Structure formats: C-alpha cells, structure tokens
Amino acid sequence: MSPREERLKLERLMLSALASSAENSKGRECYEPECEIRTCFQRDIDRITHCKAFRRLKHKTQVFLQPEGDHYRTRLTHTLEVSRIGRTIARSLKLNEDLAEAIALGHDLGHTPFGHAGERALDALLRDEGGFRHNLQSLRIVDKLEQDGAGLNLTHEVRDGIKCHTGIQKPSTPEGEIIRIADRIAYINHDVDDAIRAGILHEADIPQEITAAFGAKYGELINTLILDMISESERCGIIALSPQTALIFDTFYDFMFNKVYKNMKAKSEESKVYGILSGLFRFYFDNPDELPVDFRRIAEQDSLRRAVCDYVSGMTDKYAIHLFEELFIPEAWQVR
C-alpha cells in the first residue's frame, strides 16, 4: 500500500461523514495521474506554497501601508494565521485538514499591493471589464497565470474554496466554510494587535461588550471564537458561530471598521495609492510592448486591460513604488 493509499484509508476511518475526502474529490480540470505519496489536497498545498504568487505575499500590505517595524502583519503572515486557525477547527470537527489548509494558503494570492486600497484602485480602473475582486484574481492566478500560463491545475474543492472565501457565493464544502470564517477571525484579531502596536488603539478602547465576551488579550480573543465555532458547528451540523457570538463579532467588526480601517492615521497614505497604481496601469496600457512577455501573451488571449491588471495587481508594495519612481520620478542631477 502506497503512502497516499494509507492516508486515504486513515481518512475513511477518522473523518466525519460530512468531510470532503480526497478519495471522493471532483478532481482537476486537466487529468493527472495520482501521486504515490500525497493525496490530491496535499499536492495542492505544495503547489501553492511553491508558486511565485505565494512568495510575493511577504511583501504585500495587510492593513498598514509600508509599516516601519518588523512585527506588523503582512499578507503572508495573515495567510499562515488563517491556515493554522482553519486546521485547528477542521481537526476538531473531523473534517479534512489538508483541504482547509490548501484553501487557506491560496485564498489571498490575488491581493493587490497596498491592501484593500489597491483593490479599490484596480476595481475602478477595470470597471468596464467587470471590476476587480481579489478572490477572483486568486482563482485566476492558480488557473491561468502561474507556471508561465499553465496554471496550477488545482482540485475543484480547493478552487471553489479560494473563490468563495469572500463575497456572496458560499463555498460548497464545510472546509471552505471554515476558511471563510477563519479568515475573518484572523484579520480582525490581528488587526487589533497591530493597531495597538501602532498606537492607533489602546486596550481600554475596545468596548467592554467585546472584551467581556471574548477576552481582552489576542490569544483569548482567538481561542474564544475558535471554541465557539467548534461547539456550535458540532451542535447544529453546519459551520457557524453561535448566534450570540456572531452578533458580538459583527459589533467587533464595526468597531474595527470605524476605529482602524477608516482611521486617518492608519490610512493617511491611501490617497497616494490610486496615483501610483493608476500611473503604472496607464503607462503599460499605453506602452504594451513594455509588459513582460507572459503578460503580452495574456493581452492577445484576453484583453490588454486585463493583462495590465494582472501585471500590476501581482506587484509587491515595494516593487510598485520602485517601478513608479523609475518611470515617473526624474533622477537628481549632481553638479560637480
């Protein structure tokens, strides 16, 4: 029996009847022989962690644009936190940890430089072609942009979870539902931690209703939400927070939205984001021969506007700033 077959046997013995087993996956769009060692979902984890878009996440903004300090979250550390929360919940509910991890690791691959400010900028620039949503861009990356245009050929379940981790459409698997909620648990809680570190919030600012329900410390907040989600999901048979916790969690989100996400100190540089991204977008739209060859090929297959969006949205914060300076800021003359 191969290592993959042994793993599939363990899944049959250990997983809940509600779990998405690798053995019953709907498969990949393009057929591939099975790996002797890994299940299809484990294979997807490796494909995502080894792709270029995943590596770029370490230099993409989470909330604070170009933060000074080594301990603020980036899009990569956020992704890893979602993965850990997702696996913990999936294991406790006897669901498929590997599927949850693969979805978590891929869910934010399509995020722009400069966080949601960059997403709003590209959404405006791409409005004539349906706008820009990072979840759909994540799917586009794994389907079409990685591996020199071949894509990663991920399983149906992982692709569905990536696409549906946000937005109106819900995931088709319980593991996808876990990541949809784990994403929110992770970013609201670590954004509190970062905001306190930045001096935008103080612990005393958090409403007592929230601290009384969830605790005041970062670890307490996360642990309370995870325990509630496990308990409620076991009780009702669907992935959910309890109604009371969900209500307070929504209050928590509203508090963060008003105090941090719209905070002028945290967002004081966002007015420049549109200028940088729109400048880069228009330069490459007017000069398509300057695009890398892979993106010129996309322009021929899809459209020039979509190809430019793919290129700009994939940039890290630092690379976008460097490129903007190189293209639009004159070098200083040194007079001797």
C-alpha positions as CSV (number, residue, x, y, z in Angstrom):
1,M,0.0,0.0,0.0
2,S,1.4,3.4,-1.0
3,P,1.7,6.3,1.4
4,R,-1.2,8.0,-0.4
5,E,-3.4,4.9,-0.1
6,E,-2.5,4.7,3.6
7,R,-3.6,8.3,4.0
8,L,-6.9,7.7,2.2
9,K,-7.5,4.7,4.5
10,L,-6.9,6.9,7.5
11,E,-9.4,9.4,6.1
12,R,-12.1,6.7,5.8
13,L,-11.5,5.8,9.4
14,M,-11.1,9.2,11.0
15,L,-13.1,11.8,9.1
16,S,-16.7,12.7,9.7
17,A,-19.3,11.8,7.1
18,L,-19.6,15.5,6.4
19,A,-15.9,15.8,5.5
20,S,-14.6,16.2,1.9
21,S,-12.4,13.2,1.4
22,A,-9.5,13.3,-1.0
23,E,-10.7,10.0,-2.4
24,N,-14.0,11.5,-3.5
25,S,-12.6,14.7,-4.9
26,K,-14.2,16.0,-8.1
27,G,-10.7,16.1,-9.4
28,R,-8.8,18.5,-11.6
29,E,-9.8,20.2,-14.8
30,C,-6.9,18.5,-16.6
31,Y,-6.4,14.9,-15.7
32,E,-3.1,13.9,-14.0
33,P,-2.0,10.6,-12.6
34,E,-2.2,10.4,-8.8
35,C,1.0,11.0,-6.7
36,E,2.2,7.9,-4.9
37,I,2.9,9.8,-1.7
38,R,0.4,12.7,-1.4
39,T,-3.3,12.9,-1.6
40,C,-4.7,15.4,-4.2
41,F,-5.3,18.1,-1.5
42,Q,-1.7,17.6,0.0
43,R,-0.4,18.0,-3.5
44,D,-2.4,21.3,-3.9
45,I,-0.8,22.6,-0.7
46,D,2.7,22.0,-2.2
47,R,1.8,23.6,-5.5
48,I,0.5,26.7,-3.8
49,T,3.4,27.1,-1.3
50,H,5.9,26.7,-4.1
51,C,4.3,29.2,-6.5
52,K,5.6,32.7,-7.1
53,A,2.4,34.5,-6.1
54,F,2.7,32.9,-2.6
55,R,6.2,34.1,-2.2
56,R,5.2,37.7,-3.1
57,L,2.7,37.8,-0.2
58,K,5.5,38.5,2.3
59,H,5.9,42.0,0.7
60,K,2.2,42.8,0.4
61,T,0.3,45.1,2.8
62,Q,-2.2,43.6,5.3
63,V,-3.6,46.9,6.8
64,F,-0.8,49.4,7.4
65,L,0.9,50.7,4.3
66,Q,4.7,50.3,4.3
67,P,4.7,49.9,8.2
68,E,8.0,50.6,9.9
69,G,8.8,47.7,12.2
70,D,9.4,44.0,12.0
71,H,6.3,42.8,13.8
72,Y,3.4,44.1,11.8
73,R,1.4,41.5,9.8
74,T,1.9,41.1,6.1
75,R,-0.4,39.3,3.7
76,L,1.8,36.2,4.1
77,T,1.6,36.1,7.9
78,H,-2.1,36.7,7.7
79,T,-2.4,33.7,5.3
80,L,-0.4,31.5,7.8
81,E,-2.6,32.5,10.7
82,V,-5.7,31.7,8.7
83,S,-4.2,28.3,7.9
84,R,-3.5,27.5,11.5
85,I,-7.0,28.5,12.7
86,G,-8.5,26.6,9.8
87,R,-6.6,23.4,10.5
88,T,-7.4,23.5,14.2
89,I,-11.1,23.8,13.6
90,A,-11.1,21.2,10.8
91,R,-9.3,18.7,13.0
92,S,-11.7,19.2,15.9
93,L,-14.7,18.7,13.7
94,K,-13.1,15.6,12.0
95,L,-13.1,17.4,8.6
96,N,-10.3,17.4,6.1
97,E,-7.4,19.4,7.4
98,D,-5.4,19.2,4.2
99,L,-8.3,20.7,2.1
100,A,-8.7,23.5,4.7
101,E,-5.0,24.3,4.6
102,A,-4.9,24.3,0.8
103,I,-7.8,26.8,0.6
104,A,-6.3,29.0,3.3
105,L,-2.9,29.1,1.7
106,G,-4.4,30.1,-1.7
107,H,-7.2,32.4,-0.6
108,D,-5.3,35.7,-0.8
109,L,-2.9,35.1,-3.7
110,G,-4.7,37.6,-5.8
111,H,-4.5,40.5,-3.4
112,T,-3.1,43.7,-4.8
113,P,-0.2,45.8,-3.5
114,F,-1.3,48.2,-0.8
115,G,-4.1,46.0,0.5
116,H,-7.7,46.9,0.0
117,A,-6.8,50.4,-1.1
118,G,-5.0,48.8,-4.1
119,E,-8.0,46.6,-4.7
120,R,-10.3,49.6,-4.8
121,A,-8.0,51.4,-7.2
122,L,-7.8,48.5,-9.7
123,D,-11.6,47.9,-9.4
124,A,-12.1,51.4,-10.6
125,L,-9.6,51.0,-13.4
126,L,-11.1,47.7,-14.6
127,R,-14.8,48.7,-14.2
128,D,-15.5,48.3,-17.9
129,E,-14.4,44.7,-17.7
130,G,-16.3,43.7,-14.6
131,G,-14.1,45.3,-12.0
132,F,-11.5,43.7,-9.7
133,R,-12.1,41.3,-6.8
134,H,-9.1,39.7,-5.1
135,N,-10.8,36.3,-4.6
136,L,-11.5,36.1,-8.4
137,Q,-7.9,37.2,-9.0
138,S,-6.7,34.5,-6.7
139,L,-8.6,31.9,-8.8
140,R,-7.2,33.4,-12.0
141,I,-3.7,33.1,-10.6
142,V,-4.0,29.4,-9.8
143,D,-5.9,28.7,-13.0
144,K,-4.1,30.7,-15.6
145,L,-1.2,32.9,-14.5
146,E,1.1,30.6,-12.6
147,Q,3.6,28.3,-14.3
148,D,4.0,30.5,-17.3
149,G,0.4,30.4,-18.1
150,A,-0.3,26.8,-17.5
151,G,-1.8,27.4,-14.0
152,L,-1.5,25.0,-11.0
153,N,-4.4,22.7,-12.1
154,L,-5.8,22.5,-8.6
155,T,-8.7,20.3,-7.5
156,H,-12.2,21.5,-7.8
157,E,-12.7,21.8,-4.0
158,V,-9.6,24.0,-3.4
159,R,-10.6,26.2,-6.3
160,D,-14.1,26.6,-5.0
161,G,-12.9,27.5,-1.5
162,I,-10.5,30.1,-2.9
163,K,-13.2,31.7,-5.0
164,C,-15.9,31.7,-2.3
165,H,-13.8,32.7,0.8
166,T,-15.5,36.1,0.5
167,G,-18.4,37.6,-1.4
168,I,-22.0,36.4,-1.9
169,Q,-21.3,32.9,-3.1
170,K,-20.8,30.4,-0.4
171,P,-18.3,27.5,-0.5
172,S,-19.6,24.1,-1.5
173,T,-17.5,22.2,1.2
174,P,-17.5,22.5,5.0
175,E,-13.7,23.1,4.9
176,G,-14.3,26.1,2.6
177,E,-16.9,27.4,5.1
178,I,-14.3,27.1,7.9
179,I,-11.8,29.2,6.0
180,R,-14.4,31.8,5.1
181,I,-14.9,32.4,8.8
182,A,-11.3,31.7,9.9
183,D,-10.2,34.5,7.5
184,R,-12.4,37.0,9.3
185,I,-11.4,35.7,12.8
186,A,-7.7,36.1,11.9
187,Y,-7.7,39.5,10.3
188,I,-10.0,41.3,12.9
189,N,-8.0,39.9,15.8
190,H,-4.5,40.5,14.4
191,D,-5.5,43.9,13.1
192,V,-6.4,44.8,16.7
193,D,-3.0,43.7,17.8
194,D,-1.2,45.7,15.1
195,A,-3.4,48.8,15.8
196,I,-2.4,48.7,19.5
197,R,1.3,48.3,18.5
198,A,0.9,51.3,16.2
199,G,-0.7,53.4,18.9
200,I,-4.0,53.8,17.0
201,L,-5.8,51.8,19.6
202,H,-5.4,51.1,23.3
203,E,-6.7,48.0,25.0
204,A,-9.0,50.2,27.0
205,D,-10.6,51.5,23.8
206,I,-12.1,48.1,23.0
207,P,-15.8,48.1,24.1
208,Q,-16.5,46.1,27.3
209,E,-19.2,44.1,25.5
210,I,-16.4,42.6,23.3
211,T,-13.8,42.0,26.0
212,A,-16.4,40.5,28.3
213,A,-17.5,38.1,25.6
214,F,-14.1,37.3,24.0
215,G,-11.4,38.4,26.5
216,A,-9.0,41.3,26.2
217,K,-5.8,39.6,25.0
218,Y,-5.1,38.5,21.5
219,G,-4.8,34.8,22.4
220,E,-8.0,34.9,24.4
221,L,-10.0,36.5,21.6
222,I,-8.9,33.9,19.0
223,N,-9.4,31.0,21.4
224,T,-12.9,32.0,22.4
225,L,-14.0,32.3,18.8
226,I,-12.5,29.0,17.8
227,L,-14.1,27.2,20.7
228,D,-17.5,28.7,20.0
229,M,-17.3,27.8,16.3
230,I,-16.4,24.2,17.1
231,S,-19.1,23.9,19.7
232,E,-21.8,25.5,17.5
233,S,-20.8,23.6,14.4
234,E,-21.0,20.3,16.3
235,R,-24.4,21.2,17.7
236,C,-26.1,22.3,14.6
237,G,-24.3,20.3,11.9
238,I,-23.2,23.3,9.8
239,I,-20.1,25.5,10.1
240,A,-21.1,28.6,12.1
241,L,-20.6,30.7,15.1
242,S,-23.3,30.7,17.7
243,P,-25.9,33.5,17.1
244,Q,-24.9,35.5,20.2
245,T,-21.2,35.3,19.4
246,A,-21.8,36.1,15.7
247,L,-23.8,39.2,16.8
248,I,-20.9,40.4,19.1
249,F,-18.4,39.6,16.4
250,D,-20.3,41.8,14.0
251,T,-20.1,44.6,16.6
252,F,-16.4,43.9,16.8
253,Y,-16.0,44.3,13.1
254,D,-18.0,47.6,13.1
255,F,-15.7,48.9,15.9
256,M,-12.6,48.0,13.9
257,F,-14.0,49.4,10.7
258,N,-14.7,52.8,12.3
259,K,-11.6,53.0,14.5
260,V,-8.9,51.3,12.4
261,Y,-9.9,50.6,8.8
262,K,-11.2,54.2,8.3
263,N,-8.6,55.8,10.7
264,M,-6.9,58.7,9.1
265,K,-3.6,58.0,10.8
266,A,-3.5,54.4,9.5
267,K,-4.8,55.4,6.1
268,S,-3.1,58.7,5.6
269,E,-1.1,57.5,2.6
270,E,-4.0,55.8,0.8
271,S,-4.7,58.8,-1.3
272,K,-1.4,58.2,-3.0
273,V,-2.2,54.5,-3.8
274,Y,-4.6,55.3,-6.6
275,G,-2.0,57.7,-8.1
276,I,0.7,55.0,-8.1
277,L,-1.4,52.2,-9.4
278,S,-3.3,54.2,-12.0
279,G,0.0,55.7,-13.2
280,L,1.5,52.2,-13.7
281,F,-1.7,50.9,-15.2
282,R,-1.9,53.7,-17.8
283,F,1.8,53.5,-18.6
284,Y,1.6,49.8,-19.5
285,F,-1.8,50.2,-21.2
286,D,-0.2,53.0,-23.5
287,N,3.0,51.0,-23.9
288,P,2.1,47.3,-24.1
289,D,5.5,46.4,-25.6
290,E,6.9,47.2,-22.1
291,L,5.0,44.5,-20.5
292,P,6.8,41.2,-19.7
293,V,6.4,38.7,-22.5
294,D,4.0,36.5,-20.4
295,F,1.6,39.4,-20.0
296,R,1.8,40.3,-23.7
297,R,0.6,36.8,-24.4
298,I,-2.3,37.3,-22.0
299,A,-3.2,40.6,-23.8
300,E,-3.5,38.6,-27.0
301,Q,-5.7,35.9,-25.4
302,D,-7.9,38.1,-23.2
303,S,-7.5,41.8,-23.4
304,L,-4.8,44.4,-22.9
305,R,-6.6,45.9,-19.9
306,R,-6.9,42.6,-18.2
307,A,-3.2,41.8,-18.9
308,V,-2.1,45.1,-17.4
309,C,-4.3,44.5,-14.4
310,D,-2.7,41.0,-13.9
311,Y,0.7,42.5,-14.0
312,V,0.1,45.5,-11.7
313,S,-2.0,43.5,-9.2
314,G,0.7,41.0,-8.8
315,M,3.3,43.5,-7.7
316,T,4.5,43.9,-4.2
317,D,4.2,47.2,-2.4
318,K,7.9,47.9,-2.7
319,Y,8.2,46.9,-6.3
320,A,5.2,49.1,-7.3
321,I,6.8,52.1,-5.6
322,H,10.2,51.4,-7.1
323,L,8.8,51.0,-10.6
324,F,6.7,54.2,-10.3
325,E,9.8,56.1,-9.2
326,E,11.8,54.6,-12.1
327,L,9.1,55.6,-14.7
328,F,7.9,58.9,-13.4
329,I,10.3,60.5,-11.0
330,P,13.4,62.2,-12.6
331,E,16.8,61.3,-11.2
332,A,18.5,64.1,-9.3
333,W,21.4,65.8,-11.1
334,Q,24.7,66.1,-9.2
335,V,26.6,69.2,-10.2
336,R,30.3,69.0,-9.5
